[in-house]
Amino acid sequence: SSKAAIHGLIAALKDEDSYVRRSAAYALKGQSSEAAINALIAALKDKDEDSDVRRSAAYALEGQSSKAAIHGLIAALKDEDSDVRGSAAKVLEGQSSLSEPAIHDLIAALKDEDSDVRNSAAYALKGQSSLSKAAISDLVSMLDGDDEYDVQDVLRKQPRFYSMIESLDIQAWKHIWSFWLKLGVHNDVSCYEFADALYVWSGGIRYKIFTDPARIAQFRKDVLDTTG
C-alpha cells in the first residue's frame, strides 16, 4: 500500500548508505503526512556525514507550510554547509507569510558568506506579503553593506517602506540617502519637495515620504550633512 511505501521510505532515511538516504528524501517530496514531514525535518537537523542528505531533505520540504517544517528550514539557514543553507533559503522563497523570528533569520542570511544563500534569502524576503517596522529598520541599517542592492530590492517590494521613512531615526535617513546617492548614478532616482511634502521618484513610481514640515527640514539638514 502507499502507506507502507511511505513507511519504507521513512525507514530508508536511516539507511547506512548515504545514496539510499538521499534518494529516500527526494522520494518523500510532496508527502503531506505528519510522519513523512517529521522524518524529513529530523533528517534536515541530523548532522549527517553526507551534507547532500540534509540538502535533499530541505528540497523535499518545498511547499510544506506547517510550523514544524518552516522551523526546520529556518534552523537549516545556520547549517555548516553552504549548499544546505542555500537549499533551505531557496525552499523558503515559496512562503509569503513567515513569522517575525523567521524573517529575522532570513535578514541575517543576507550577510551569509555564500552568494547563493544571500540571493535566495533576498528572494524569500521579497516574496513576503508584508514586513514589520522592525524588519524594515533592520534592512535599512544594511544599506551600506556589501549587498545593499539586494537589500534595496527587498525594500522596494514593501510599499510601507516609503510611508514609514518619516518615522525612522536620523541614522536610518543617512543610510537611505547615502544609498540613493549611489543608486542615482545609474538609475532614475530623485527626491524633491512639492506642495509642502517630500517625495522620492524611484523605479518610475512617485512616493510621498514626508509631510511634517519639521521632519522635512531635519531631513534636508541631514542630507546636506551627508553630502558635505
C-alpha positions as CSV (number, residue, x, y, z in Angstrom):
1,S,0.0,0.0,0.0
2,S,1.0,3.7,-0.3
3,K,1.2,3.9,3.5
4,A,3.6,1.0,3.6
5,A,5.7,2.6,0.9
6,I,5.9,5.8,2.8
7,H,6.9,4.0,5.9
8,G,9.6,2.2,3.9
9,L,11.0,5.5,2.6
10,I,11.0,6.9,6.2
11,A,13.0,3.9,7.3
12,A,15.3,4.4,4.4
13,L,16.3,7.8,5.7
14,K,18.3,6.0,8.3
15,D,20.0,3.5,5.9
16,E,23.7,3.1,6.2
17,D,24.2,4.0,2.5
18,S,24.1,7.8,2.0
19,Y,22.8,7.4,-1.5
20,V,19.8,5.5,-0.2
21,R,19.2,8.2,2.4
22,R,19.3,11.0,-0.3
23,S,17.0,9.0,-2.6
24,A,14.5,8.4,0.1
25,A,14.4,12.1,1.0
26,Y,13.8,13.1,-2.7
27,A,11.1,10.4,-2.9
28,L,9.3,11.8,0.1
29,K,8.9,15.3,-1.5
30,G,5.2,16.2,-1.7
31,Q,4.1,13.8,1.0
32,S,1.9,15.6,3.5
33,S,1.6,13.0,6.2
34,E,2.9,14.1,9.6
35,A,5.2,11.1,9.8
36,A,6.9,11.9,6.5
37,I,7.3,15.6,7.3
38,N,8.7,14.9,10.8
39,A,11.1,12.3,9.3
40,L,12.4,14.9,6.7
41,I,12.8,17.5,9.5
42,A,14.8,15.0,11.5
43,A,17.0,14.3,8.5
44,L,17.5,18.0,7.9
45,K,18.5,18.6,11.5
46,D,20.7,15.4,11.7
47,K,24.4,16.1,11.4
48,D,24.7,13.5,8.6
49,E,28.2,13.0,7.4
50,D,26.8,13.5,3.9
51,S,25.5,17.0,3.6
52,D,23.7,16.1,0.4
53,V,21.2,14.1,2.6
54,R,20.4,17.3,4.5
55,R,20.2,19.3,1.3
56,S,17.8,16.6,-0.2
57,A,15.6,16.8,2.9
58,A,15.4,20.6,2.6
59,Y,14.3,20.3,-1.0
60,A,11.8,17.6,-0.1
61,L,10.1,20.1,2.3
62,E,9.3,22.5,-0.5
63,G,5.7,23.5,-0.4
64,Q,5.2,22.4,3.2
65,S,3.8,25.2,5.4
66,S,3.5,23.6,8.8
67,K,5.2,25.4,11.7
68,A,7.5,22.4,12.2
69,A,8.6,22.3,8.6
70,I,9.3,26.1,8.5
71,H,11.1,25.9,11.8
72,G,13.3,23.1,10.4
73,L,14.1,25.1,7.3
74,I,14.9,28.3,9.2
75,A,17.2,26.3,11.5
76,A,19.0,25.0,8.4
77,L,19.9,28.5,7.5
78,K,22.7,28.1,10.1
79,D,23.9,24.7,8.8
80,E,27.7,24.5,8.5
81,D,27.3,23.5,4.8
82,S,26.6,26.4,2.4
83,D,24.7,24.1,0.0
84,V,22.3,23.1,2.8
85,R,21.8,26.8,3.8
86,G,21.2,27.7,0.2
87,S,18.7,24.9,-0.3
88,A,16.8,25.9,2.8
89,A,16.7,29.6,1.7
90,K,15.6,28.5,-1.8
91,V,12.7,26.5,-0.4
92,L,11.6,29.4,1.8
93,E,11.1,31.5,-1.3
94,G,7.7,29.8,-1.7
95,Q,6.5,31.1,1.7
96,S,4.7,34.5,1.7
97,S,3.8,35.0,5.4
98,L,6.7,33.9,7.5
99,S,6.8,34.7,11.3
100,E,8.8,37.6,12.7
101,P,11.6,35.2,14.0
102,A,11.8,33.6,10.6
103,I,12.1,37.0,8.9
104,H,14.8,37.9,11.3
105,D,16.8,34.8,10.4
106,L,16.4,35.5,6.7
107,I,17.6,39.0,7.1
108,A,20.7,37.6,8.9
109,A,21.2,35.2,6.0
110,L,21.6,38.3,3.7
111,K,25.1,38.5,5.3
112,D,26.0,34.9,4.5
113,E,29.4,34.4,3.0
114,D,27.8,32.4,0.1
115,S,26.2,34.5,-2.6
116,D,23.6,31.8,-3.4
117,V,22.4,31.8,0.1
118,R,22.2,35.6,0.1
119,N,20.3,35.7,-3.2
120,S,17.8,33.1,-2.1
121,A,17.3,34.9,1.2
122,A,16.6,38.1,-0.6
123,Y,14.1,36.4,-2.9
124,A,12.4,34.9,0.1
125,L,12.1,38.3,1.8
126,K,10.8,39.9,-1.4
127,G,8.1,37.4,-1.5
128,Q,6.7,38.3,1.9
129,S,3.3,40.0,1.8
130,S,4.4,42.4,4.5
131,L,7.4,43.2,6.7
132,S,7.2,44.7,10.2
133,K,8.7,48.1,11.0
134,A,11.4,46.3,13.0
135,A,12.3,44.2,10.0
136,I,12.4,47.2,7.7
137,S,14.5,49.1,10.1
138,D,17.0,46.2,10.2
139,L,17.1,46.2,6.4
140,V,17.7,49.9,6.2
141,S,20.7,49.6,8.6
142,M,22.2,47.2,6.0
143,L,22.0,49.7,3.1
144,D,25.7,50.5,3.5
145,G,26.8,46.8,3.4
146,D,28.3,44.6,0.7
147,D,24.8,43.5,-0.5
148,E,23.0,46.8,-0.3
149,Y,21.4,46.3,-3.7
150,D,19.8,43.1,-2.6
151,V,18.5,44.9,0.5
152,Q,17.1,47.7,-1.7
153,D,15.3,45.2,-3.9
154,V,13.6,43.8,-0.8
155,L,12.6,47.2,0.5
156,R,11.2,48.3,-2.9
157,K,8.8,45.4,-2.7
158,Q,7.4,46.7,0.5
159,P,5.2,49.8,-0.1
160,R,5.1,50.6,3.6
161,F,8.9,51.2,3.4
162,Y,8.3,54.6,1.8
163,S,5.5,55.5,4.1
164,M,7.5,54.8,7.2
165,I,10.7,56.6,6.3
166,E,9.4,59.7,8.0
167,S,9.2,57.8,11.3
168,L,12.7,56.4,11.2
169,D,15.6,57.9,13.1
170,I,18.3,60.2,11.7
171,Q,20.8,57.4,11.3
172,A,18.4,55.4,9.1
173,W,17.8,58.5,7.0
174,K,21.5,58.8,6.4
175,H,21.7,55.1,5.3
176,I,18.8,55.6,2.9
177,W,20.1,58.9,1.4
178,S,23.7,57.6,1.0
179,F,22.4,54.6,-0.8
180,W,20.1,56.7,-3.0
181,L,23.0,58.9,-4.0
182,K,24.9,55.8,-5.2
183,L,21.8,54.4,-6.9
184,G,21.1,57.6,-8.7
185,V,24.4,57.4,-10.6
186,H,23.0,54.6,-12.8
187,N,19.2,54.6,-12.0
188,D,16.3,57.0,-12.1
189,V,16.1,58.1,-8.5
190,S,15.2,61.7,-7.4
191,C,14.0,63.4,-4.3
192,Y,12.1,66.7,-4.3
193,E,9.7,68.9,-2.3
194,F,6.3,69.8,-3.7
195,A,3.2,71.2,-2.1
196,D,4.5,71.0,1.5
197,A,5.6,67.4,1.1
198,L,8.7,65.5,0.3
199,Y,8.6,62.9,-2.5
200,V,11.0,60.3,-3.9
201,W,10.8,59.1,-7.5
202,S,12.1,55.6,-7.8
203,G,11.5,52.9,-10.4
204,G,9.1,55.0,-12.3
205,I,6.8,55.5,-9.3
206,R,6.4,58.6,-7.1
207,Y,6.2,58.0,-3.3
208,K,5.3,60.6,-0.7
209,I,7.7,60.1,2.2
210,F,7.4,63.3,4.4
211,T,4.6,65.6,5.3
212,D,5.7,67.1,8.6
213,P,7.5,70.4,7.9
214,A,9.8,69.9,10.9
215,R,10.8,66.5,9.7
216,I,11.3,67.8,6.1
217,A,13.6,70.5,7.5
218,Q,15.5,67.9,9.6
219,F,15.8,65.6,6.6
220,R,17.1,68.4,4.4
221,K,19.8,69.2,7.1
222,D,20.8,65.6,7.3
223,V,21.1,65.3,3.6
224,L,23.4,68.4,3.5
225,D,25.5,66.9,6.3
226,T,25.7,63.6,4.4
227,T,26.7,65.2,1.1
228,G,29.1,67.6,2.7
